[in-house]
Amino acid sequence: MAEMKKVAYRKPKKHVHAFDVVNYIVFIIIGLLVLIPIWKVVADSFNAVGVYQFQLWPSHPTLDGYRTILETSKLYRPFINSFITTILGTVLGLVLSTLGGYVLTRTEMPGRNALSYFLLFTMIFSGGMIPEYLVMKQLGLVNNMWILVVKHGMNVYNLVLMRNFFEGIPVSLFEAAEIDGCSPMGIFFKIVLPLSKAALASIGLMYAVTVWNDYSTVKIYITDPDQVNFQYQLRNMIMDGDTPTTSYAVSQNTLYYAGIVCAILPFMIAYPFLQKYFVKGVNIGAVKE
């Protein structure tokens, strides 16, 4: 009997296409274009001497810029205001978006299409700045930091995203829950929300960034210095030269850049923990089976 020859298994060679190489190069360039300005801000925030040219590393490293920001008492209350309004605004936005999106997916709700068209209409047309100001004044929200919570509590775009995500949940899950005697709100809390972690993280991050970075609302509606947020106070420091007197030997530019880093630091810390959910939620409603 002839001996059987063993044939070694060879993996097929992967051919590198020119498109893949160009694709990698393009995205590396885009990534560098995004990171270089951020790196310049971070490097200059540690530089005791203000410079205008790009430096990879600070020529005179120091932490005095951050010490000055932390010791500036006029930033304490605005930071607390921003923290409170961001948390409450995000929670309120998620509650309204999830409940609204879920209601719009219930086919048995009367007037569902009319309500959808009405909400979409508000995305195209608004009442204007003066009518909006009069409404906020009637609600007692002028010179009140809670306007940041109420104004951003309902975002139709985010509501539509949540509705599209809910529509992607298999109908069989809803039918099985209804057969087991689960109420509509029971389905919402026991089935819909547990399956919506990616959507909640993505849209929650959008709400948080919007409320935290809101400058124009404070500029228009708030004149009381005790009600302003961190971004507004930081802008006054940078643009109006309202920087604190300090014993540290740092330039004004160092203080500016240290303040910018402090403004974006909360989301730089939070994003790595939300990244896996955010990546999943980028395509919310894009693919339906």
Phi, psi and omega in degrees: 000128182290139179288137180279131180276131178279128180257119180290135180279127179245130178289139178297139180288137177271124180272132178274118181272152179298327179297319179297319180296313179297322181297314178298316182297316181298316182287331174294318179296317179297318178299319178293322178297329178280320187279329184299312177298323179295317180295323178297317179297315181295316181295318181290335178290341177258005184260122182291337181252124180291129179231154180252339177277164182281131176229133178291325181228145178296136181285331178230081186299138178199155175252009185295331177297316179288326177297320179295318179298316182291333181267359179277107186292332182291349177266349185295305183296314176303322179294317178296320177300316179296319181297314182293311182294327179293315180296309183292321179296321178293316179296313180297317179297318179294320180297311182291321182291317181290315179294316179296317179295322179292319179298320182289346176270349180279109184293338182277356181284125180291140179075020183296315181293319180298319178294322178297315179295324179294318179293319178294328178298323180291341176286336183265318183237143177233166181287342182101167186291316184292311176301322179295320179296318180296321178296313179297326178292320178294330179278356180074029183258359176285137186059039180219125183294343180291350176296331178293330178282313185289317185296322182263009181293331179235115175239112186297325180299314178293325177297318179295322177298317179294320178297316179297323178293317180297325179292339177279351177286133183305135181294333182299329178294319178294318181294320179295322179292321179294322178296324179283001177088020181280136179285165178303318178289330175295321176297321181297314185279328186265338184240308188292307183297316178299333180270002188245027182298318180296317180293318180295319179294317182293309183289325175299321177295322177298315178299314183297316180295320180297313182290317183297320185268005185289116177249320186296322180298317178294322180297322185276318193256343189238128173240347178286119182297340179279351183250358183285163179259180186293320182296318181295314180294322179294321178298319178298322178295318186281312187276325183263001180070023182272057181268149183286150173285135186219154177274354180281144182272075178231155179276168178295322180298323178298318177295320180300309184292325177296322177294321178296317179296319178297328181289325182264353184299319181304320181279335173295328178280320185282329187299317180303328180282336181258359188299315183296326177284323182293320179296320178293327184273357180298323183263033181300123177076001183282327183237130177233140180252000000 
